[in-house]
Amino acid sequence: MADAPLSTNLADIWEWAAARVPDRTALVVGPERRTYGELDARADRLAHHLRAAGIGPGDRVALDLKNAPEYHEAMIAAFKLRAIPVNVNFRYVAGELRHVLETSRASALLYHRSVADAVGGVADLVGGMGTVLAVDDLDDAEPGTAEVPGARPYAEALADAPDGRAETEGRSGDDHYLMFTGGTTGLPKGVLWRHEDAFYACLGGGDPMRIHGPVQDLGEMADRFVERIVYLPIAPMMHAAAQWTTFMWLFAGGTNVLVPGSFDAEAAWDLVDREGVNILTVVGDAVAKPLLDARDAHPDRWDTSSLYAIGNGAAPLSPSLRTRLVEAFPGCVITDGMGSSESGVQGAARTQPGEGQGGAASAGGVAAFSVGETTAVLDEDLRPVEPGSGQVGRLATSGRIPLGYDGDPEKTAATFVTVDDVRWVLSGDMCTVDADGTVRLLGRGSQCINTGGEKVYPEEVEGVLHGHPGVADVLVVGIDDERWGSAVTAVVAPSDPTDPPTLDALRDHARADLAGYKLPKHLVVVERVQRTPAGKADYRWASETARSTLADAPA
């Protein structure tokens, strides 16, 4: 076994893992459970159905699905055929769905019945597909009423498909994996990866906890196969945060527990208690705060002693929320991950039990990370910034990175650059580098607020404002201002809607951590801060809300 070569094709890795523990539980989603063997057999049957419908290598299979076992079944089935699964945001209306289906050139579609109205709105596209399968929802969502041409029940398609391995010639690490971005800074873009690069850059490379380093052969994979890990990601499968981590643990023999419907903090703790979850991941303050609030409100309701690690990714975790996590779970490793659909995992900040905040060096609202040798911060001339200089640059990654944006050579050329024969992907994240190499994440350059000639990164201000007890959630945007050019504006959902914090109270709270020009000049109070299904900030919504509210305010 030690000398056995390692295939970096994702279907091959999955089939190897499933054959090792066919009777172990692989997935728990609501009332549904799948062992490794059951999941593999159902994926094979779906692959047979897709192949009979004309789906083969390079074809795209769109997944307009919420969390459900069918999501993993469909991804694995596509990998088995050397086809390419396409993640679709299940909240998209018809126009947004059309963009993803057209740009991805999808040949097949799986959708939950609750999104049938959006699917029916693109009937002209759906009608020309090889197969369209309707999946029953696991939650209490009402099914859509639109007619979807050619749609067939998923369960019926699987029942009619033959058993047996869905073999496909030519599988290799060069097969493709596609991840559409969340579209938080524009229309969603498909990021195209090779399987091998995705395995090492996104899926842990056989090292889920990123402790031992990537594996080189099946012997190492076998040595690291776990006896028991129960993992709960509080994120939708259509997002990289859930896709990457769940497959990371499936390749290592773990059990994945998913929330089938909308996020509910008490329901999440119910799952931790019932399933004995060992590792929990959240998506920024928008998830972490409700979880901690629910636990504080019911301190004796749930047994959380099985937890030994809590991770965060895809959205910033403010210092105040990180402190609450450390205090609430002193025996847990607390990890912040940094990365993107275009880069894979770039860095991490890890707090070991008993370390307090030491493992997550932070100042004010700025998160700090340790990064690997293939990640750097580059200046405007695409040269590494000098550590300790305070110079702001763009976060960049080399080595195992994507092929580019699918079907978009112009955007690819702008984001993927070659300097001195080294190919880099440039993220939109702006950072500084400490003298010891620690990278401090300031925020996205596209959201940077230029106020009175000074640059303000919203994430830094948000991180500080989240520490105010009257703030349940907050986004910070810039609003046009005759004097300042752009005025820092806080859009706040208060903890107590009957007693929202005042602008002066927020400014006083933030003065100890932020320079005066970074303090909010306007406050807009809302019932709820709108975020994407994955918990990411919706700055377009925040800007529109702030502009309209301030425009309507009395002079």
SVG drawing of the C-alpha trace seen along z (x, -y; Angstrom):
<svg xmlns="http://www.w3.org/2000/svg" viewBox="-49 -70 61 74">
<polyline fill="none" stroke="black" stroke-width="0.4" points="0.0,0.0 2.8,-2.4 4.1,-2.4 0.6,-2.5 0.3,-5.6 -2.2,-8.2 -4.7,-9.2 -5.7,-12.8 -8.9,-12.4 -11.7,-13.2 -13.9,-10.3 -11.0,-7.9 -10.3,-9.3 -13.9,-9.0 -14.3,-5.4 -11.1,-4.5 -12.5,-6.0 -16.0,-4.5 -14.5,-1.0 -12.6,-1.3 -15.7,-2.0 -18.8,-1.1 -20.9,-0.7 -19.8,-4.0 -22.2,-6.9 -21.1,-9.5 -23.9,-12.0 -26.7,-13.1 -29.1,-15.7 -32.3,-16.1 -34.0,-12.7 -31.9,-11.3 -28.7,-9.2 -26.3,-7.7 -23.5,-5.3 -20.4,-5.5 -21.6,-2.4 -25.1,-3.8 -23.9,-7.1 -21.5,-5.5 -24.2,-3.2 -26.7,-6.0 -24.1,-8.2 -23.3,-5.3 -27.0,-4.9 -27.3,-8.7 -24.2,-8.5 -25.8,-5.7 -28.9,-7.9 -26.8,-11.0 -24.8,-8.9 -28.0,-7.5 -29.1,-11.2 -26.0,-12.0 -23.9,-13.5 -20.2,-12.7 -16.7,-14.1 -16.6,-17.9 -20.4,-18.3 -21.8,-20.5 -24.5,-19.4 -26.1,-22.4 -27.2,-21.9 -29.9,-24.3 -30.2,-22.5 -30.3,-23.3 -28.5,-21.0 -29.5,-17.4 -27.9,-14.0 -28.7,-14.5 -26.1,-17.3 -23.2,-15.0 -24.7,-12.2 -24.8,-14.5 -21.3,-15.9 -19.9,-12.4 -21.9,-11.1 -20.6,-14.0 -17.0,-13.3 -17.4,-9.6 -18.4,-10.6 -15.6,-13.2 -18.5,-15.7 -18.4,-19.0 -20.9,-19.9 -22.1,-23.5 -23.0,-25.1 -26.1,-27.4 -27.4,-29.7 -30.8,-28.3 -32.0,-31.9 -31.5,-33.1 -34.5,-34.3 -34.9,-33.5 -32.6,-36.2 -29.7,-35.3 -30.3,-31.5 -30.2,-32.2 -26.7,-33.9 -25.2,-30.8 -26.9,-28.3 -25.8,-30.1 -22.3,-30.9 -21.7,-27.4 -23.2,-25.9 -25.1,-23.4 -26.4,-20.2 -28.3,-18.9 -30.1,-20.4 -31.1,-19.1 -33.4,-21.4 -35.4,-21.3 -39.1,-21.7 -39.2,-24.8 -37.2,-26.7 -39.4,-25.5 -40.7,-29.0 -37.2,-30.3 -36.5,-27.2 -39.7,-27.6 -38.6,-31.1 -35.8,-29.7 -37.9,-27.1 -36.3,-27.9 -32.9,-26.8 -34.1,-23.8 -36.1,-22.4 -32.9,-21.8 -31.1,-19.9 -30.3,-16.2 -32.1,-15.6 -33.8,-17.7 -34.5,-16.1 -36.8,-17.5 -35.7,-16.7 -38.2,-16.7 -37.3,-19.3 -36.3,-18.1 -37.5,-21.2 -41.1,-22.6 -40.5,-24.9 -43.5,-25.2 -43.0,-23.7 -43.1,-26.1 -46.1,-26.1 -44.3,-26.7 -44.3,-23.9 -40.7,-22.8 -40.5,-21.2 -39.2,-17.6 -38.7,-17.5 -38.6,-14.0 -38.7,-13.0 -35.1,-12.4 -36.2,-9.3 -37.8,-7.8 -34.7,-8.4 -32.6,-6.6 -35.0,-3.7 -34.9,-3.1 -31.2,-3.3 -29.0,-0.2 -26.8,0.8 -23.0,1.3 -19.9,-0.9 -20.1,-3.8 -16.7,-3.4 -15.3,-6.1 -12.1,-5.9 -9.4,-8.5 -10.0,-9.8 -7.1,-11.8 -6.1,-14.8 -6.5,-16.9 -10.3,-16.5 -12.1,-19.8 -13.9,-21.1 -15.9,-24.3 -16.8,-26.7 -19.0,-29.7 -18.2,-32.7 -20.8,-34.2 -21.2,-37.3 -20.7,-39.7 -18.7,-42.1 -20.4,-41.5 -22.0,-38.7 -21.0,-35.2 -17.9,-33.9 -17.0,-30.2 -13.5,-29.4 -12.1,-26.4 -9.7,-24.0 -7.9,-20.8 -8.9,-18.0 -5.3,-17.6 -4.9,-21.3 -8.2,-21.5 -7.4,-18.4 -4.3,-20.0 -5.3,-23.7 -9.0,-23.4 -9.7,-19.9 -6.8,-19.5 -4.6,-17.2 -5.2,-14.3 -4.5,-16.5 -7.9,-17.9 -6.5,-19.6 -3.5,-20.9 -1.0,-19.6 1.0,-16.9 1.3,-18.3 -0.1,-16.9 0.0,-13.2 2.1,-11.7 0.7,-8.1 -2.2,-5.9 -0.2,-4.6 -0.2,-8.1 -3.9,-8.5 -4.7,-5.2 -2.5,-6.2 -4.5,-9.4 -8.0,-7.8 -9.9,-8.7 -11.8,-6.3 -14.4,-8.9 -14.9,-12.5 -18.3,-14.1 -18.3,-17.4 -21.0,-20.1 -20.5,-23.0 -23.1,-25.7 -23.0,-26.7 -24.9,-25.7 -23.4,-23.1 -23.5,-25.5 -20.7,-27.4 -17.0,-26.5 -17.0,-26.6 -19.2,-23.5 -18.2,-21.8 -14.5,-21.8 -14.7,-20.8 -17.3,-18.1 -15.3,-16.4 -12.2,-16.9 -13.7,-14.8 -15.3,-12.3 -11.9,-11.5 -10.7,-10.9 -13.5,-8.7 -15.5,-11.3 -19.2,-11.8 -20.8,-15.1 -23.9,-16.5 -25.7,-19.2 -28.5,-21.6 -31.2,-21.0 -33.1,-24.3 -32.3,-27.9 -29.8,-28.4 -31.4,-28.2 -29.0,-28.4 -31.0,-26.2 -31.4,-23.6 -27.7,-23.6 -27.0,-23.0 -29.6,-20.2 -27.5,-18.5 -24.2,-19.0 -25.9,-17.3 -27.7,-14.5 -24.9,-13.6 -21.9,-14.2 -20.3,-16.7 -16.6,-17.1 -15.9,-19.9 -18.2,-22.9 -17.5,-25.6 -19.2,-28.9 -19.3,-31.8 -18.4,-34.9 -20.2,-36.8 -23.6,-36.4 -23.5,-32.7 -21.3,-32.8 -23.2,-35.4 -26.7,-33.7 -25.0,-30.4 -23.4,-32.0 -26.5,-34.0 -28.6,-30.8 -26.1,-28.9 -26.0,-31.8 -29.8,-31.8 -30.0,-28.1 -26.7,-27.1 -27.9,-23.7 -29.9,-22.6 -27.3,-21.1 -24.3,-18.7 -21.5,-20.2 -18.7,-18.2 -18.0,-16.3 -16.7,-19.5 -12.9,-19.9 -12.6,-22.3 -14.5,-25.3 -13.5,-26.8 -14.5,-30.0 -14.2,-30.8 -15.6,-32.7 -16.4,-35.8 -14.5,-37.7 -14.8,-36.8 -14.6,-40.0 -12.2,-40.0 -15.0,-40.3 -16.8,-37.2 -13.6,-35.3 -13.0,-36.2 -16.5,-34.9 -15.8,-31.7 -12.6,-31.2 -14.3,-31.9 -17.3,-29.7 -15.2,-26.8 -11.8,-26.9 -11.1,-23.3 -11.5,-23.8 -9.1,-24.7 -10.5,-27.9 -9.4,-28.3 -9.9,-31.2 -9.3,-30.2 -8.5,-32.6 -9.1,-31.8 -11.3,-32.2 -12.8,-30.3 -9.9,-31.6 -7.1,-30.7 -8.1,-27.8 -7.0,-28.0 -4.3,-30.7 -3.7,-30.9 -5.1,-30.4 -5.1,-31.7 -5.3,-29.0 -5.9,-29.4 -5.0,-26.3 -6.8,-25.5 -5.5,-27.7 -3.9,-30.2 -6.6,-32.9 -6.4,-35.2 -2.8,-34.6 -3.2,-32.4 -5.2,-35.0 -3.0,-38.1 -5.4,-40.9 -5.5,-44.7 -8.8,-46.5 -11.0,-45.0 -8.1,-43.6 -7.7,-39.8 -4.2,-38.3 -3.1,-35.0 -0.1,-32.8 0.4,-31.9 2.3,-29.3 5.2,-29.9 3.0,-30.1 1.1,-33.1 2.4,-36.6 1.3,-40.2 2.3,-42.1 2.6,-45.8 1.4,-47.7 4.5,-46.5 3.6,-42.9 6.6,-42.6 6.4,-41.3 5.9,-44.1 8.6,-44.5 7.6,-42.8 7.2,-45.4 7.0,-48.3 3.3,-48.9 2.9,-49.0 -0.6,-47.9 -0.6,-45.3 -2.8,-42.7 -3.0,-39.1 -1.7,-36.7 -1.1,-32.9 1.1,-30.9 1.6,-27.1 -1.6,-25.1 -4.1,-27.7 -7.0,-27.5 -6.8,-27.5 -8.8,-30.7 -12.3,-32.0 -14.3,-29.6 -14.9,-31.0 -13.7,-34.5 -10.1,-35.2 -10.3,-38.9 -11.1,-38.5 -8.6,-35.6 -5.8,-37.8 -6.6,-40.5 -6.6,-38.2 -4.1,-35.5 -0.7,-37.1 2.8,-35.8 5.8,-37.6 9.4,-36.2 7.9,-32.9 5.8,-32.5 2.0,-32.5 0.0,-34.3 -3.7,-34.7 -4.4,-38.2 -7.2,-38.3 -9.2,-41.5 -8.0,-41.4 -5.7,-44.2 -3.2,-43.4 -0.1,-44.4 2.8,-42.1 4.3,-42.2 8.0,-41.9 7.5,-38.2 5.6,-37.4 2.1,-37.6 -0.4,-38.8 -3.0,-41.3 -6.2,-41.4 -7.6,-44.9 -10.5,-44.2 -11.4,-44.0 -10.0,-46.7 -13.3,-46.9 -15.1,-47.9 -12.5,-50.4 -14.0,-53.8 -12.0,-56.9 -13.0,-59.5 -11.2,-62.8 -8.2,-61.3 -7.9,-58.5 -8.7,-54.8 -11.0,-52.9 -11.6,-49.2 -15.2,-48.2 -14.2,-44.9 -11.9,-46.7 -14.7,-49.0 -17.3,-46.2 -15.0,-44.1 -14.9,-46.9 -18.6,-47.8 -19.5,-44.1 -18.1,-44.5 -20.8,-46.9 -23.4,-45.0 -26.2,-46.9 -25.1,-45.6 -26.5,-42.3 -25.0,-42.7 -23.4,-45.4 -22.1,-46.3 -20.1,-49.5 -20.3,-51.3 -19.3,-54.6 -22.0,-57.1 -21.3,-60.0 -20.6,-63.2 -19.8,-66.7 -17.3,-67.4 -15.6,-64.0 -16.1,-62.5 -17.4,-59.4 -18.8,-59.2 -18.3,-56.1 -21.8,-54.8 -22.8,-51.9 -25.9,-49.9 -26.8,-48.3 -29.3,-45.6 -29.7,-46.3 -29.7,-43.6 -32.8,-45.2 -35.0,-46.8 -36.7,-48.9 -33.4,-50.4 -30.9,-50.7 -27.5,-52.2 -27.0,-55.9 -24.3,-57.1 -22.5,-58.8 -22.5,-55.6 -21.0,-53.6 -18.3,-56.3 -17.4,-56.4 -17.1,-52.6 -14.8,-52.5 -12.5,-55.4 -10.0,-53.2 -9.4,-51.0 -10.0,-53.2 -8.5,-56.5 -11.0,-59.3 -11.4,-59.2 -12.5,-55.6 -15.4,-56.3 -18.9,-56.2 -20.4,-59.5 -23.9,-58.2 -25.9,-55.4 -28.8,-53.5 -30.8,-51.2 -32.4,-48.2 -34.4,-45.2 -32.0,-42.7 -28.7,-43.0 -29.0,-41.2 -26.4,-38.6 -25.9,-35.8 -27.0,-32.3 -23.3,-31.6 -23.3,-34.5 -21.2,-36.8 -21.8,-40.5 -24.2,-42.0 -22.6,-45.4 -24.8,-46.3 -27.9,-45.9 -26.2,-47.9 -25.2,-50.7 -28.7,-51.0 -30.4,-50.8 -28.1,-53.5 -28.5,-55.8 -32.3,-55.6 -32.6,-55.9 -30.4,-59.0 -32.0,-60.6 -35.4,-60.3 -34.1,-61.6 -35.0,-65.2 -32.2,-67.7"/>
</svg>
